[in-house]
């Protein structure tokens, strides 16, 4: 079992865009938060299968997230 951090962003037209910073080009979307997560899970599986097929190294999910507060 592998774990990869994902970033979800509200889409302008509604729903969410979601991507995996540690897997270049691994992007998906969904009309709801849960749908976006389900879709990116499938995208990650596909990305990993292609990487294995071509013998590419599978990067670790080494993304660090932190909220930073600023005042205006």
PDB file of N, CA, C, O and CB in Angstrom:
ATOM      1  N   UNK A   1       0.851  -1.176   0.000  1.00  0.00           N
ATOM      2  CA  UNK A   1       0.000   0.000   0.000  1.00  0.00           C
ATOM      3  C   UNK A   1       0.895   1.236   0.000  1.00  0.00           C
ATOM      4  O   UNK A   1       1.818   1.346   0.807  1.00  0.00           O
ATOM      5  CB  UNK A   1      -0.967   0.000   1.226  1.00  0.00           C
ATOM      6  N   UNK A   2       0.614   2.154  -0.903  1.00  0.00           N
ATOM      7  CA  UNK A   2       1.366   3.404  -1.001  1.00  0.00           C
ATOM      8  C   UNK A   2       0.435   4.563  -0.646  1.00  0.00           C
ATOM      9  O   UNK A   2      -0.781   4.483  -0.826  1.00  0.00           O
ATOM     10  CB  UNK A   2       1.972   3.589  -2.433  1.00  0.00           C
ATOM     11  N   UNK A   3       1.022   5.618  -0.150  1.00  0.00           N
ATOM     12  CA  UNK A   3       0.257   6.817   0.181  1.00  0.00           C
ATOM     13  C   UNK A   3       0.891   8.011  -0.521  1.00  0.00           C
ATOM     14  O   UNK A   3       2.108   8.192  -0.483  1.00  0.00           O
ATOM     15  CB  UNK A   3       0.201   7.043   1.723  1.00  0.00           C
ATOM     16  N   UNK A   4       0.055   8.825  -1.162  1.00  0.00           N
ATOM     17  CA  UNK A   4       0.531  10.039  -1.831  1.00  0.00           C
ATOM     18  C   UNK A   4      -0.351  11.201  -1.416  1.00  0.00           C
ATOM     19  O   UNK A   4      -1.577  11.092  -1.405  1.00  0.00           O
ATOM     20  CB  UNK A   4       0.532   9.871  -3.381  1.00  0.00           C
ATOM     21  N   UNK A   5       0.275  12.304  -1.077  1.00  0.00           N
ATOM     22  CA  UNK A   5      -0.473  13.509  -0.729  1.00  0.00           C
ATOM     23  C   UNK A   5      -1.026  14.138  -1.996  1.00  0.00           C
ATOM     24  O   UNK A   5      -0.370  14.162  -3.037  1.00  0.00           O
ATOM     25  CB  UNK A   5       0.418  14.519   0.040  1.00  0.00           C
ATOM     26  N   UNK A   6      -2.249  14.646  -1.885  1.00  0.00           N
ATOM     27  CA  UNK A   6      -2.900  15.300  -3.020  1.00  0.00           C
ATOM     28  C   UNK A   6      -3.313  16.705  -2.616  1.00  0.00           C
ATOM     29  O   UNK A   6      -3.506  16.995  -1.435  1.00  0.00           O
ATOM     30  CB  UNK A   6      -4.131  14.485  -3.507  1.00  0.00           C
ATOM     31  N   UNK A   7      -3.444  17.564  -3.603  1.00  0.00           N
ATOM     32  CA  UNK A   7      -3.900  18.934  -3.407  1.00  0.00           C
ATOM     33  C   UNK A   7      -5.232  19.084  -4.130  1.00  0.00           C
ATOM     34  O   UNK A   7      -5.330  18.811  -5.327  1.00  0.00           O
ATOM     35  CB  UNK A   7      -2.844  19.975  -3.928  1.00  0.00           C
ATOM     36  N   UNK A   8      -6.244  19.514  -3.410  1.00  0.00           N
ATOM     37  CA  UNK A   8      -7.560  19.773  -3.996  1.00  0.00           C
ATOM     38  C   UNK A   8      -7.783  21.276  -4.027  1.00  0.00           C
ATOM     39  O   UNK A   8      -7.570  21.972  -3.035  1.00  0.00           O
ATOM     40  CB  UNK A   8      -8.696  19.054  -3.193  1.00  0.00           C
ATOM     41  N   UNK A   9      -8.216  21.765  -5.184  1.00  0.00           N
ATOM     42  CA  UNK A   9      -8.518  23.185  -5.330  1.00  0.00           C
ATOM     43  C   UNK A   9      -9.914  23.329  -5.904  1.00  0.00           C
ATOM     44  O   UNK A   9     -10.265  22.642  -6.863  1.00  0.00           O
ATOM     45  CB  UNK A   9      -7.472  23.897  -6.233  1.00  0.00           C
ATOM     46  N   UNK A  10     -10.719  24.222  -5.324  1.00  0.00           N
ATOM     47  CA  UNK A  10     -12.042  24.467  -5.913  1.00  0.00           C
ATOM     48  C   UNK A  10     -11.876  24.980  -7.344  1.00  0.00           C
ATOM     49  O   UNK A  10     -11.067  25.872  -7.601  1.00  0.00           O
ATOM     50  CB  UNK A  10     -12.857  25.488  -5.055  1.00  0.00           C
ATOM     51  N   UNK A  11     -12.642  24.413  -8.265  1.00  0.00           N
ATOM     52  CA  UNK A  11     -12.585  24.841  -9.668  1.00  0.00           C
ATOM     53  C   UNK A  11     -13.524  26.023  -9.875  1.00  0.00           C
ATOM     54  O   UNK A  11     -14.579  26.110  -9.246  1.00  0.00           O
ATOM     55  CB  UNK A  11     -12.960  23.670 -10.627  1.00  0.00           C
ATOM     56  N   UNK A  12     -13.132  26.921 -10.752  1.00  0.00           N
ATOM     57  CA  UNK A  12     -13.921  28.114 -11.036  1.00  0.00           C
ATOM     58  C   UNK A  12     -15.344  27.772 -11.474  1.00  0.00           C
ATOM     59  O   UNK A  12     -16.298  28.447 -11.086  1.00  0.00           O
ATOM     60  CB  UNK A  12     -13.240  28.941 -12.107  1.00  0.00           C
ATOM     61  N   UNK A  13     -15.480  26.727 -12.280  1.00  0.00           N
ATOM     62  CA  UNK A  13     -16.784  26.324 -12.808  1.00  0.00           C
ATOM     63  C   UNK A  13     -17.545  25.396 -11.858  1.00  0.00           C
ATOM     64  O   UNK A  13     -18.630  24.921 -12.193  1.00  0.00           O
ATOM     65  CB  UNK A  13     -16.605  25.640 -14.148  1.00  0.00           C
ATOM     66  N   UNK A  14     -16.985  25.139 -10.684  1.00  0.00           N
ATOM     67  CA  UNK A  14     -17.592  24.242  -9.709  1.00  0.00           C
ATOM     68  C   UNK A  14     -16.806  22.951  -9.618  1.00  0.00           C
ATOM     69  O   UNK A  14     -16.039  22.617 -10.522  1.00  0.00           O
ATOM     70  CB  UNK A  14     -19.048  23.952 -10.073  1.00  0.00           C
ATOM     71  N   UNK A  15     -16.992  22.240  -8.550  1.00  0.00           N
ATOM     72  CA  UNK A  15     -16.256  21.006  -8.341  1.00  0.00           C
ATOM     73  C   UNK A  15     -14.831  21.279  -7.896  1.00  0.00           C
ATOM     74  O   UNK A  15     -14.520  22.355  -7.387  1.00  0.00           O
ATOM     75  CB  UNK A  15     -16.255  20.174  -9.603  1.00  0.00           C
ATOM     76  N   UNK A  16     -13.969  20.291  -8.095  1.00  0.00           N
ATOM     77  CA  UNK A  16     -12.589  20.383  -7.623  1.00  0.00           C
ATOM     78  C   UNK A  16     -11.619  19.858  -8.670  1.00  0.00           C
ATOM     79  O   UNK A  16     -11.914  18.910  -9.397  1.00  0.00           O
ATOM     80  CB  UNK A  16     -12.417  19.611  -6.315  1.00  0.00           C
ATOM     81  N   UNK A  17     -10.467  20.490  -8.728  1.00  0.00           N
ATOM     82  CA  UNK A  17      -9.327  19.970  -9.455  1.00  0.00           C
ATOM     83  C   UNK A  17      -8.396  19.402  -8.400  1.00  0.00           C
ATOM     84  O   UNK A  17      -8.207  19.996  -7.338  1.00  0.00           O
ATOM     85  CB  UNK A  17      -8.622  21.078 -10.344  1.00  0.00           C
ATOM     86  N   UNK A  18      -7.816  18.247  -8.699  1.00  0.00           N
ATOM     87  CA  UNK A  18      -6.938  17.599  -7.720  1.00  0.00           C
ATOM     88  C   UNK A  18      -5.691  17.093  -8.435  1.00  0.00           C
ATOM     89  O   UNK A  18      -5.772  16.552  -9.538  1.00  0.00           O
ATOM     90  CB  UNK A  18      -7.672  16.427  -6.991  1.00  0.00           C
ATOM     91  N   UNK A  19      -4.533  17.274  -7.794  1.00  0.00           N
ATOM     92  CA  UNK A  19      -3.287  16.816  -8.381  1.00  0.00           C
ATOM     93  C   UNK A  19      -2.359  16.266  -7.313  1.00  0.00           C
ATOM     94  O   UNK A  19      -2.543  16.489  -6.116  1.00  0.00           O
ATOM     95  CB  UNK A  19      -2.606  17.947  -9.141  1.00  0.00           C
ATOM     96  N   UNK A  20      -1.348  15.532  -7.791  1.00  0.00           N
ATOM     97  CA  UNK A  20      -0.385  14.875  -6.908  1.00  0.00           C
ATOM     98  C   UNK A  20       0.987  15.501  -7.163  1.00  0.00           C
ATOM     99  O   UNK A  20       1.614  15.204  -8.179  1.00  0.00           O
ATOM    100  CB  UNK A  20      -0.354  13.316  -7.144  1.00  0.00           C
ATOM    101  N   UNK A  21       1.461  16.357  -6.265  1.00  0.00           N
ATOM    102  CA  UNK A  21       2.734  17.048  -6.501  1.00  0.00           C
ATOM    103  C   UNK A  21       3.916  16.115  -6.748  1.00  0.00           C
ATOM    104  O   UNK A  21       4.820  16.466  -7.507  1.00  0.00           O
ATOM    105  CB  UNK A  21       3.045  17.923  -5.333  1.00  0.00           C
ATOM    106  N   UNK A  22       3.933  14.949  -6.133  1.00  0.00           N
ATOM    107  CA  UNK A  22       5.077  14.050  -6.281  1.00  0.00           C
ATOM    108  C   UNK A  22       5.019  13.196  -7.549  1.00  0.00           C
ATOM    109  O   UNK A  22       5.992  12.518  -7.878  1.00  0.00           O
ATOM    110  CB  UNK A  22       5.167  13.150  -5.080  1.00  0.00           C
ATOM    111  N   UNK A  23       3.881  13.221  -8.270  1.00  0.00           N
ATOM    112  CA  UNK A  23       3.732  12.446  -9.505  1.00  0.00           C
ATOM    113  C   UNK A  23       3.426  13.415 -10.648  1.00  0.00           C
ATOM    114  O   UNK A  23       2.260  13.728 -10.887  1.00  0.00           O
ATOM    115  CB  UNK A  23       2.600  11.360  -9.366  1.00  0.00           C
ATOM    116  N   UNK A  24       4.435  13.886 -11.346  1.00  0.00           N
ATOM    117  CA  UNK A  24       4.250  14.893 -12.399  1.00  0.00           C
ATOM    118  C   UNK A  24       3.166  14.497 -13.407  1.00  0.00           C
ATOM    119  O   UNK A  24       3.174  13.391 -13.948  1.00  0.00           O
ATOM    120  CB  UNK A  24       5.566  15.124 -13.130  1.00  0.00           C
ATOM    121  N   UNK A  25       2.242  15.419 -13.644  1.00  0.00           N
ATOM    122  CA  UNK A  25       1.181  15.198 -14.621  1.00  0.00           C
ATOM    123  C   UNK A  25      -0.006  14.402 -14.114  1.00  0.00           C
ATOM    124  O   UNK A  25      -0.953  14.165 -14.864  1.00  0.00           O
ATOM    125  CB  UNK A  25       1.740  14.513 -15.789  1.00  0.00           C
ATOM    126  N   UNK A  26       0.024  13.989 -12.868  1.00  0.00           N
ATOM    127  CA  UNK A  26      -1.088  13.213 -12.307  1.00  0.00           C
ATOM    128  C   UNK A  26      -2.141  14.189 -11.777  1.00  0.00           C
ATOM    129  O   UNK A  26      -2.022  14.718 -10.672  1.00  0.00           O
ATOM    130  CB  UNK A  26      -0.591  12.246 -11.166  1.00  0.00           C
ATOM    131  N   UNK A  27      -3.178  14.413 -12.597  1.00  0.00           N
ATOM    132  CA  UNK A  27      -4.211  15.412 -12.312  1.00  0.00           C
ATOM    133  C   UNK A  27      -5.574  14.807 -12.613  1.00  0.00           C
ATOM    134  O   UNK A  27      -5.712  13.995 -13.529  1.00  0.00           O
ATOM    135  CB  UNK A  27      -3.985  16.715 -13.146  1.00  0.00           C
ATOM    136  N   UNK A  28      -6.577  15.200 -11.844  1.00  0.00           N
ATOM    137  CA  UNK A  28      -7.942  14.777 -12.120  1.00  0.00           C
ATOM    138  C   UNK A  28      -8.885  15.860 -11.606  1.00  0.00           C
ATOM    139  O   UNK A  28      -8.455  16.936 -11.191  1.00  0.00           O
ATOM    140  CB  UNK A  28      -8.256  13.391 -11.461  1.00  0.00           C
ATOM    141  N   UNK A  29     -10.167  15.555 -11.644  1.00  0.00           N
ATOM    142  CA  UNK A  29     -11.171  16.506 -11.157  1.00  0.00           C
ATOM    143  C   UNK A  29     -12.411  15.735 -10.754  1.00  0.00           C
ATOM    144  O   UNK A  29     -12.527  14.537 -11.013  1.00  0.00           O
ATOM    145  CB  UNK A  29     -11.514  17.578 -12.237  1.00  0.00           C
ATOM    146  N   UNK A  30     -13.334  16.431 -10.119  1.00  0.00           N
ATOM    147  CA  UNK A  30     -14.611  15.828  -9.741  1.00  0.00           C
ATOM    148  C   UNK A  30     -15.608  16.906  -9.384  1.00  0.00           C
ATOM    149  O   UNK A  30     -15.240  18.012  -8.987  1.00  0.00           O
ATOM    150  CB  UNK A  30     -14.434  14.856  -8.567  1.00  0.00           C
ATOM    151  N   UNK A  31     -16.871  16.568  -9.530  1.00  0.00           N
ATOM    152  CA  UNK A  31     -17.934  17.524  -9.205  1.00  0.00           C
ATOM    153  C   UNK A  31     -18.066  17.748  -7.704  1.00  0.00           C
ATOM    154  O   UNK A  31     -18.520  18.806  -7.270  1.00  0.00           O
ATOM    155  CB  UNK A  31     -19.261  17.041  -9.768  1.00  0.00           C
ATOM    156  N   UNK A  32     -17.669  16.751  -6.908  1.00  0.00           N
ATOM    157  CA  UNK A  32     -17.696  16.872  -5.452  1.00  0.00           C
ATOM    158  C   UNK A  32     -16.309  16.546  -4.901  1.00  0.00           C
ATOM    159  O   UNK A  32     -15.455  16.009  -5.607  1.00  0.00           O
ATOM    160  CB  UNK A  32     -18.777  15.931  -4.831  1.00  0.00           C
ATOM    161  N   UNK A  33     -16.107  16.873  -3.654  1.00  0.00           N
ATOM    162  CA  UNK A  33     -14.846  16.578  -2.978  1.00  0.00           C
ATOM    163  C   UNK A  33     -14.549  15.084  -3.053  1.00  0.00           C
ATOM    164  O   UNK A  33     -13.446  14.679  -3.420  1.00  0.00           O
ATOM    165  CB  UNK A  33     -14.892  17.046  -1.506  1.00  0.00           C
ATOM    166  N   UNK A  34     -15.542  14.268  -2.702  1.00  0.00           N
ATOM    167  CA  UNK A  34     -15.366  12.815  -2.689  1.00  0.00           C
ATOM    168  C   UNK A  34     -15.116  12.265  -4.088  1.00  0.00           C
ATOM    169  O   UNK A  34     -14.271  11.387  -4.268  1.00  0.00           O
ATOM    170  CB  UNK A  34     -16.590  12.142  -2.081  1.00  0.00           C
ATOM    171  N   UNK A  35     -15.841  12.772  -5.071  1.00  0.00           N
ATOM    172  CA  UNK A  35     -15.638  12.319  -6.445  1.00  0.00           C
ATOM    173  C   UNK A  35     -14.218  12.656  -6.914  1.00  0.00           C
ATOM    174  O   UNK A  35     -13.575  11.853  -7.591  1.00  0.00           O
ATOM    175  CB  UNK A  35     -16.685  12.962  -7.388  1.00  0.00           C
ATOM    176  N   UNK A  36     -13.739  13.836  -6.553  1.00  0.00           N
ATOM    177  CA  UNK A  36     -12.376  14.232  -6.918  1.00  0.00           C
ATOM    178  C   UNK A  36     -11.358  13.280  -6.284  1.00  0.00           C
ATOM    179  O   UNK A  36     -10.390  12.885  -6.934  1.00  0.00           O
ATOM    180  CB  UNK A  36     -12.096  15.691  -6.476  1.00  0.00           C
ATOM    181  N   UNK A  37     -11.571  12.914  -5.026  1.00  0.00           N
ATOM    182  CA  UNK A  37     -10.667  11.968  -4.362  1.00  0.00           C
ATOM    183  C   UNK A  37     -10.720  10.592  -5.025  1.00  0.00           C
ATOM    184  O   UNK A  37      -9.685   9.961  -5.240  1.00  0.00           O
ATOM    185  CB  UNK A  37     -11.023  11.845  -2.871  1.00  0.00           C
ATOM    186  N   UNK A  38     -11.920  10.134  -5.345  1.00  0.00           N
ATOM    187  CA  UNK A  38     -12.059   8.832  -6.019  1.00  0.00           C
ATOM    188  C   UNK A  38     -11.353   8.852  -7.371  1.00  0.00           C
ATOM    189  O   UNK A  38     -10.665   7.898  -7.734  1.00  0.00           O
ATOM    190  CB  UNK A  38     -13.553   8.467  -6.204  1.00  0.00           C
ATOM    191  N   UNK A  39     -11.528   9.946  -8.115  1.00  0.00           N
ATOM    192  CA  UNK A  39     -10.929  10.052  -9.440  1.00  0.00           C
ATOM    193  C   UNK A  39      -9.405  10.121  -9.382  1.00  0.00           C
ATOM    194  O   UNK A  39      -8.721   9.530 -10.217  1.00  0.00           O
ATOM    195  CB  UNK A  39     -11.469  11.272 -10.154  1.00  0.00           C
ATOM    196  N   UNK A  40      -8.874  10.846  -8.393  1.00  0.00           N
ATOM    197  CA  UNK A  40      -7.413  10.941  -8.313  1.00  0.00           C
ATOM    198  C   UNK A  40      -6.830   9.613  -7.865  1.00  0.00           C
ATOM    199  O   UNK A  40      -5.711   9.274  -8.249  1.00  0.00           O
ATOM    200  CB  UNK A  40      -6.986  12.066  -7.347  1.00  0.00           C
ATOM    201  N   UNK A  41      -7.554   8.864  -7.073  1.00  0.00           N
ATOM    202  CA  UNK A  41      -7.087   7.527  -6.679  1.00  0.00           C
ATOM    203  C   UNK A  41      -6.890   6.662  -7.931  1.00  0.00           C
ATOM    204  O   UNK A  41      -5.880   5.971  -8.063  1.00  0.00           O
ATOM    205  CB  UNK A  41      -8.103   6.850  -5.696  1.00  0.00           C
ATOM    206  N   UNK A  42      -7.857   6.709  -8.839  1.00  0.00           N
ATOM    207  CA  UNK A  42      -7.746   5.967 -10.099  1.00  0.00           C
ATOM    208  C   UNK A  42      -6.585   6.496 -10.944  1.00  0.00           C
ATOM    209  O   UNK A  42      -5.852   5.719 -11.555  1.00  0.00           O
ATOM    210  CB  UNK A  42      -9.065   6.059 -10.895  1.00  0.00           C
ATOM    211  N   UNK A  43      -6.422   7.818 -10.974  1.00  0.00           N
ATOM    212  CA  UNK A  43      -5.331   8.421 -11.748  1.00  0.00           C
ATOM    213  C   UNK A  43      -3.978   8.006 -11.186  1.00  0.00           C
ATOM    214  O   UNK A  43      -3.053   7.722 -11.947  1.00  0.00           O
ATOM    215  CB  UNK A  43      -5.454   9.957 -11.753  1.00  0.00           C
ATOM    216  N   UNK A  44      -3.853   7.968  -9.873  1.00  0.00           N
ATOM    217  CA  UNK A  44      -2.596   7.547  -9.238  1.00  0.00           C
ATOM    218  C   UNK A  44      -2.295   6.096  -9.613  1.00  0.00           C
ATOM    219  O   UNK A  44      -1.166   5.769  -9.979  1.00  0.00           O
ATOM    220  CB  UNK A  44      -2.674   7.705  -7.685  1.00  0.00           C
ATOM    221  N   UNK A  45      -3.300   5.233  -9.523  1.00  0.00           N
ATOM    222  CA  UNK A  45      -3.092   3.833  -9.882  1.00  0.00           C
ATOM    223  C   UNK A  45      -2.618   3.707 -11.329  1.00  0.00           C
ATOM    224  O   UNK A  45      -1.701   2.939 -11.618  1.00  0.00           O
ATOM    225  CB  UNK A  45      -4.384   3.030  -9.675  1.00  0.00           C
ATOM    226  N   UNK A  46      -3.236   4.451 -12.228  1.00  0.00           N
ATOM    227  CA  UNK A  46      -2.820   4.431 -13.628  1.00  0.00           C
ATOM    228  C   UNK A  46      -1.412   4.950 -13.811  1.00  0.00           C
ATOM    229  O   UNK A  46      -0.627   4.372 -14.563  1.00  0.00           O
ATOM    230  CB  UNK A  46      -3.770   5.244 -14.466  1.00  0.00           C
ATOM    231  N   UNK A  47      -1.084   6.041 -13.129  1.00  0.00           N
ATOM    232  CA  UNK A  47       0.250   6.637 -13.222  1.00  0.00           C
ATOM    233  C   UNK A  47       1.295   5.616 -12.774  1.00  0.00           C
ATOM    234  O   UNK A  47       2.318   5.434 -13.433  1.00  0.00           O
ATOM    235  CB  UNK A  47       0.342   7.932 -12.361  1.00  0.00           C
ATOM    236  N   UNK A  48       1.029   4.952 -11.646  1.00  0.00           N
ATOM    237  CA  UNK A  48       1.976   3.976 -11.106  1.00  0.00           C
ATOM    238  C   UNK A  48       2.128   2.765 -12.024  1.00  0.00           C
ATOM    239  O   UNK A  48       3.237   2.260 -12.202  1.00  0.00           O
ATOM    240  CB  UNK A  48       1.527   3.522  -9.721  1.00  0.00           C
ATOM    241  N   UNK A  49       1.028   2.296 -12.605  1.00  0.00           N
ATOM    242  CA  UNK A  49       1.086   1.157 -13.527  1.00  0.00           C
ATOM    243  C   UNK A  49       1.956   1.484 -14.745  1.00  0.00           C
ATOM    244  O   UNK A  49       2.769   0.661 -15.164  1.00  0.00           O
ATOM    245  CB  UNK A  49      -0.336   0.760 -13.981  1.00  0.00           C
ATOM    246  N   UNK A  50       1.788   2.671 -15.307  1.00  0.00           N
ATOM    247  CA  UNK A  50       2.589   3.074 -16.469  1.00  0.00           C
ATOM    248  C   UNK A  50       4.059   3.199 -16.078  1.00  0.00           C
ATOM    249  O   UNK A  50       4.940   2.779 -16.828  1.00  0.00           O
ATOM    250  CB  UNK A  50       2.072   4.412 -17.054  1.00  0.00           C
ATOM    251  N   UNK A  51       4.327   3.774 -14.910  1.00  0.00           N
ATOM    252  CA  UNK A  51       5.712   3.917 -14.448  1.00  0.00           C
ATOM    253  C   UNK A  51       6.367   2.546 -14.300  1.00  0.00           C
ATOM    254  O   UNK A  51       7.507   2.355 -14.722  1.00  0.00           O
ATOM    255  CB  UNK A  51       5.765   4.682 -13.105  1.00  0.00           C
ATOM    256  N   UNK A  52       5.661   1.603 -13.710  1.00  0.00           N
ATOM    257  CA  UNK A  52       6.207   0.246 -13.559  1.00  0.00           C
ATOM    258  C   UNK A  52       6.432  -0.409 -14.920  1.00  0.00           C
ATOM    259  O   UNK A  52       7.451  -1.061 -15.144  1.00  0.00           O
ATOM    260  CB  UNK A  52       5.263  -0.624 -12.706  1.00  0.00           C
ATOM    261  N   UNK A  53       5.477  -0.231 -15.817  1.00  0.00           N
ATOM    262  CA  UNK A  53       5.573  -0.823 -17.148  1.00  0.00           C
ATOM    263  C   UNK A  53       6.832  -0.362 -17.882  1.00  0.00           C
ATOM    264  O   UNK A  53       7.473  -1.144 -18.583  1.00  0.00           O
ATOM    265  CB  UNK A  53       4.335  -0.472 -17.968  1.00  0.00           C
ATOM    266  N   UNK A  54       7.182   0.924 -17.712  1.00  0.00           N
ATOM    267  CA  UNK A  54       8.342   1.475 -18.392  1.00  0.00           C
ATOM    268  C   UNK A  54       9.612   1.427 -17.545  1.00  0.00           C
ATOM    269  O   UNK A  54      10.666   1.896 -17.976  1.00  0.00           O
ATOM    270  CB  UNK A  54       8.060   2.890 -18.795  1.00  0.00           C
ATOM    271  N   UNK A  55       9.516   0.863 -16.348  1.00  0.00           N
ATOM    272  CA  UNK A  55      10.680   0.754 -15.486  1.00  0.00           C
ATOM    273  C   UNK A  55      11.106   2.056 -14.854  1.00  0.00           C
ATOM    274  O   UNK A  55      12.245   2.188 -14.408  1.00  0.00           O
ATOM    275  CB  UNK A  55      11.806   0.204 -16.248  1.00  0.00           C
ATOM    276  N   UNK A  56      10.200   3.029 -14.809  1.00  0.00           N
ATOM    277  CA  UNK A  56      10.516   4.323 -14.202  1.00  0.00           C
ATOM    278  C   UNK A  56      10.508   4.218 -12.679  1.00  0.00           C
ATOM    279  O   UNK A  56       9.786   3.407 -12.099  1.00  0.00           O
ATOM    280  CB  UNK A  56       9.515   5.399 -14.667  1.00  0.00           C
ATOM    281  N   UNK A  57      11.313   5.044 -12.058  1.00  0.00           N
ATOM    282  CA  UNK A  57      11.343   5.105 -10.600  1.00  0.00           C
ATOM    283  C   UNK A  57      10.046   5.727 -10.098  1.00  0.00           C
ATOM    284  O   UNK A  57       9.546   6.693 -10.673  1.00  0.00           O
ATOM    285  CB  UNK A  57      12.573   5.914 -10.101  1.00  0.00           C
ATOM    286  N   UNK A  58       9.514   5.173  -9.037  1.00  0.00           N
ATOM    287  CA  UNK A  58       8.293   5.720  -8.439  1.00  0.00           C
ATOM    288  C   UNK A  58       8.714   6.602  -7.272  1.00  0.00           C
ATOM    289  O   UNK A  58       9.233   6.109  -6.270  1.00  0.00           O
ATOM    290  CB  UNK A  58       7.307   4.578  -7.969  1.00  0.00           C
ATOM    291  N   UNK A  59       8.490   7.912  -7.403  1.00  0.00           N
ATOM    292  CA  UNK A  59       8.926   8.828  -6.342  1.00  0.00           C
ATOM    293  C   UNK A  59       8.087   8.678  -5.076  1.00  0.00           C
ATOM    294  O   UNK A  59       6.905   8.338  -5.125  1.00  0.00           O
ATOM    295  CB  UNK A  59       8.859  10.269  -6.832  1.00  0.00           C
ATOM    296  N   UNK A  60       8.725   8.938  -3.955  1.00  0.00           N
ATOM    297  CA  UNK A  60       8.019   8.948  -2.676  1.00  0.00           C
ATOM    298  C   UNK A  60       7.209  10.233  -2.571  1.00  0.00           C
ATOM    299  O   UNK A  60       7.541  11.246  -3.186  1.00  0.00           O
ATOM    300  CB  UNK A  60       9.014   8.819  -1.481  1.00  0.00           C
ATOM    301  N   UNK A  61       6.156  10.173  -1.791  1.00  0.00           N
ATOM    302  CA  UNK A  61       5.356  11.372  -1.560  1.00  0.00           C
ATOM    303  C   UNK A  61       6.036  12.179  -0.462  1.00  0.00           C
ATOM    304  O   UNK A  61       5.765  11.983   0.723  1.00  0.00           O
ATOM    305  CB  UNK A  61       3.876  11.013  -1.171  1.00  0.00           C
ATOM    306  N   UNK A  62       6.916  13.082  -0.862  1.00  0.00           N
ATOM    307  CA  UNK A  62       7.712  13.830   0.097  1.00  0.00           C
ATOM    308  C   UNK A  62       7.250  15.276   0.246  1.00  0.00           C
ATOM    309  O   UNK A  62       8.014  16.141   0.674  1.00  0.00           O
ATOM    310  CB  UNK A  62       9.157  13.800  -0.310  1.00  0.00           C
ATOM    311  N   UNK A  63       6.006  15.526  -0.108  1.00  0.00           N
ATOM    312  CA  UNK A  63       5.463  16.876  -0.031  1.00  0.00           C
ATOM    313  C   UNK A  63       5.162  17.218   1.429  1.00  0.00           C
ATOM    314  O   UNK A  63       4.592  16.415   2.167  1.00  0.00           O
ATOM    315  CB  UNK A  63       4.185  17.009  -0.905  1.00  0.00           C
ATOM    316  N   UNK A  64       5.550  18.407   1.818  1.00  0.00           N
ATOM    317  CA  UNK A  64       5.252  18.906   3.158  1.00  0.00           C
ATOM    318  C   UNK A  64       4.286  20.071   3.020  1.00  0.00           C
ATOM    319  O   UNK A  64       4.524  20.988   2.235  1.00  0.00           O
ATOM    320  CB  UNK A  64       6.553  19.338   3.915  1.00  0.00           C
ATOM    321  N   UNK A  65       3.212  20.039   3.771  1.00  0.00           N
ATOM    322  CA  UNK A  65       2.253  21.137   3.709  1.00  0.00           C
ATOM    323  C   UNK A  65       2.207  21.831   5.063  1.00  0.00           C
ATOM    324  O   UNK A  65       2.379  21.216   6.115  1.00  0.00           O
ATOM    325  CB  UNK A  65       0.842  20.628   3.300  1.00  0.00           C
ATOM    326  N   UNK A  66       1.971  23.111   4.995  1.00  0.00           N
ATOM    327  CA  UNK A  66       1.877  23.933   6.210  1.00  0.00           C
ATOM    328  C   UNK A  66       1.038  25.151   5.894  1.00  0.00           C
ATOM    329  O   UNK A  66       1.193  25.751   4.830  1.00  0.00           O
ATOM    330  CB  UNK A  66       3.291  24.352   6.736  1.00  0.00           C
ATOM    331  N   UNK A  67       0.164  25.522   6.790  1.00  0.00           N
ATOM    332  CA  UNK A  67      -0.616  26.742   6.639  1.00  0.00           C
ATOM    333  C   UNK A  67       0.204  27.908   7.203  1.00  0.00           C
ATOM    334  O   UNK A  67       0.778  27.806   8.287  1.00  0.00           O
ATOM    335  CB  UNK A  67      -2.004  26.620   7.362  1.00  0.00           C
ATOM    336  N   UNK A  68       0.251  28.993   6.470  1.00  0.00           N
ATOM    337  CA  UNK A  68       0.998  30.178   6.900  1.00  0.00           C
ATOM    338  C   UNK A  68       0.019  31.350   6.981  1.00  0.00           C
ATOM    339  O   UNK A  68      -0.665  31.660   6.005  1.00  0.00           O
ATOM    340  CB  UNK A  68       2.189  30.498   5.915  1.00  0.00           C
ATOM    341  N   UNK A  69      -0.044  31.991   8.132  1.00  0.00           N
ATOM    342  CA  UNK A  69      -0.934  33.126   8.335  1.00  0.00           C
ATOM    343  C   UNK A  69      -0.199  34.421   8.035  1.00  0.00           C
ATOM    344  O   UNK A  69       0.962  34.591   8.407  1.00  0.00           O
ATOM    345  CB  UNK A  69      -1.485  33.140   9.770  1.00  0.00           C
ATOM    346  N   UNK A  70      -0.883  35.326   7.363  1.00  0.00           N
ATOM    347  CA  UNK A  70      -0.350  36.671   7.130  1.00  0.00           C
ATOM    348  C   UNK A  70      -1.437  37.679   7.433  1.00  0.00           C
ATOM    349  O   UNK A  70      -2.624  37.368   7.333  1.00  0.00           O
ATOM    350  CB  UNK A  70       0.165  36.836   5.669  1.00  0.00           C
ATOM    351  N   UNK A  71      -1.050  38.854   7.794  1.00  0.00           N
ATOM    352  CA  UNK A  71      -2.049  39.890   8.041  1.00  0.00           C
ATOM    353  C   UNK A  71      -1.984  40.924   6.938  1.00  0.00           C
ATOM    354  O   UNK A  71      -0.919  41.203   6.387  1.00  0.00           O
ATOM    355  CB  UNK A  71      -1.838  40.552   9.419  1.00  0.00           C
ATOM    356  N   UNK A  72      -3.145  41.490   6.623  1.00  0.00           N
ATOM    357  CA  UNK A  72      -3.240  42.518   5.587  1.00  0.00           C
ATOM    358  C   UNK A  72      -3.493  43.870   6.194  1.00  0.00           C
ATOM    359  O   UNK A  72      -3.602  44.861   5.471  1.00  0.00           O
ATOM    360  CB  UNK A  72      -4.337  42.184   4.595  1.00  0.00           C
TER     361      UNK A  72
END
